[in-house]
Amino acid sequence: MTTIKIAYLYEDLMNTYGDCGDVKIIRYLLQKKGYDCQVVNISLEDDLPAFDFDFIFFGGGQDFEQSVVAQDIQRHRSILQQYLEAGGPMLCICGGYQFLGSYYQTSSGQTIKCLDLLPLHTVFNPDKRMIGDTRYQTEFGEVKAFENHSGQTFFDDPHKLKPFGKMLQGYGNNPTDGIEGMQYKNVIGSYSHGPLLKNLNVAQALTQRIITWHQRPVKVPSV
């Protein structure tokens, strides 16, 4: 049986509102298609050989846990950049989504350096908590989920990024833009908990992307 490998970034620190369910759903769908599935937790001080994996998942976390991760994750910036630019499948939820951008500005004005992999940034606004059920339209169909965040995310280069969805109910990235999440190549960022992949239209499309990536002829990055 062919094995597909999933890297779960900071599973022990970044797992709020059922985000681990996204990995369980992907594993189930892969097994239904006849694949064995190995999930590896990549946590503090661990190496990340990204091209050994067929899918990378990065969930959300509370503020303290995110501050801990922020001090560790910069070690992986170069390999993650190579992976996403090569078309590697990634799903990043809430805090994991925010880490793809350049920075996260706290309510006190402190700037937390993020990975700066994609042109977006996040500003914390304690006066505008965005919480509740969400509905939005994606290229895969309608999605229903749950959001709970005070971080407002903005695209710095909307020509490079495209929204994951158009809001029908709820806030999404921020209260003004009317969009939810982001897509870049095979990377999806989203504020959707619940978990997101209970929406099988998205889960099945992502599963196929993972299988296609797994079947690619070249398994190592070009230099």
N, C-alpha and C positions, 0 to 999 in steps of 0.2 A: 504493500500500500504506500502510495506517495505521501510524503509528509510536507505540510505547509507550516511554516514557522511564523508566529506572531510575536512581536516585541511590544510588551506593555510597559510604557515608560512610567516609572515611579508608582506602580500599582499600590504600594503600601502608603503612599502619601497623597496621591491625586485620584480620589475615587469618591465623588459626592453624588448624591441623588440617583444612585443606581447606574453610574457610568460603566461599571464592570459588566453590566448586562449587555452592552454593545459587543464586548469580546465573546461572551457566552453565545450570543446569537450568531455571530460570524462563525464561531467554531461549530455550532450545530449545523448551519447551512453547508459548510464545507464537508462535514462528516456525511451529510445526506447525499452529497455528490461523490462520495467514495474516497475522500482524502482523510488521512490522519492529520491531526492538528496539534502542534506543540506551542504552548504559550510560555514565554520567558519574561519574567519580571526584571526590568533593567532599572536598578535603583541607585542610591548614593554610592559613588566610587566604582560602580560597575562599568565595564567597557560596553560600547555599542557598535558591534560590527554590522552596520545597518544593511549591507548588501547580502548578509546571510539570512535576512528575513524577507518574507513576502508581504508583510503588512505591519505598520507601526501604529499603535494606538496611544493616545495621550489624553487622559481625562482631566476633570476639574478638581480643584482643591480649595480648602479654606485659606485665608490670608497668611496664616503662620506657615502652613505647609508650602504654600507657593513661595514664600520668602526663602525657605530652606532649599527648595528645588532651584530657585534662581541662582543660588551660589554654586550649584553643582553642574547645571546643565550646559553651561558655556563650553565645557570640554567636548561636547558632541556637536557643536555648531557646524564645523566643516563637513563632517560625514553626513549630517542631516541635510545640509544644503546640496551635496552631491546626490543624495538619495531622491530628494523631491524634484530636483531639476532633471534627473534621469527618468522621472515618471513613476517613482515608487509610490504605492498606495499608502495614504495616511488618513486617519480620522482624528481630529483634535477637538475636544469639547471644552467649552468655557475657559478655564485657566489654561489648558493646553492650547487652545486657539489663541489666546492672548499672547502666549509665549512665542508664537510665530512672528509677531510684530517686532517693532524696534524698541518700544518701551511701554511701561505701565506707570502712569502718574497717580500717586495716592492722593487722598483728600488733603493731606498736609503739604502737598506740593513736592514730595519726594519722588524722584524718578527711579524706577526699578528697571535696570537694563534687561531686555529680553533678547531673543536670538537674532533678531533683525534678518530673518530669512525672507520675509515678504513685506511689501510696503503698506503697513497698517500700524496703528498705535491705539492704546486704550487709556482712557481717563476715568478715574473713579469719582462718582458723584453720589455722596451719601444722601442727598436730598431727593434722589430719583431712583428708588429701588424698583427694578423691573422684574416683577414676579407674577406668575400665573400661567394658565394654559395658553398655548400658542397654536396657530394654524398658519401655514404658508405654502405657497405653490413653488415647486421645484421642477426641473427638467424630468424628474422621475415620477411626478404627480404630487398630489397634496400630502403634506406632512402635518401630523398632530403631535405635540410634545409639551414640555414644561420648561419654563425659564425662571431663574432666580439669580440676578446679578445686579450690581451697582456699577460695574465697569462698562463704559460706553466705548465701543470700538468704531474707528473711522478708517476708511481707506485713504492712503496717501497717494496712490496711483490707481485710480479706478479703471484705467485702460489695461492694466496688467492683471487685475483681479476681477472676478465676476462674482456676484452674489450667489450664495447657495439657494436662497429662496426669496420670494416677494411676499411680504407680510399680508395676511388676511385678518389675523387676530393676534394681539400682543405687540411687543416692541422689537425684538430681534437685536440687531447690533447696537442701536441707539434709538431715542424717541423720535428722531426727525427724518431719517433716511428711508424708512419703510422697507428695509431689506434684512434678511437673516443670514448670518454666516458668510462664508467665502469659499470659492473654488479656485484652485490654481493647479493646472495639469491634473494629477490624480490625488491631490490633497484637498480634503474638505475640512473646514473649520466651522464650528457651530456652537451656539449657546443652548442647544436643545438637550435637556436631560429626559429621563423618563423610562427607559433609555431611548435615544433617538432611533435605534435600529429595530424597535418594536414596529416601526413602519417598514413592512417587508418590501415595499417597492424600492426603498433606498437600500435596505440590507441586501437584497438580491442583486442589485446593480453593483454594489460595492464588492460583493462576493465574486462576481464575474471579473471585476477589475483585478482582484487579488489572484485569481486563477490565471488570467492572461499574463500578469507580471511574473508569476511563478514559472510559466511555460516559455518565457523569453529565452532566446538562445545564448545570450551573454549574461553571466551571473555576477560579473565584477564591474566596478566603475571604470570608464575610460580615463586615461591620464594624458 
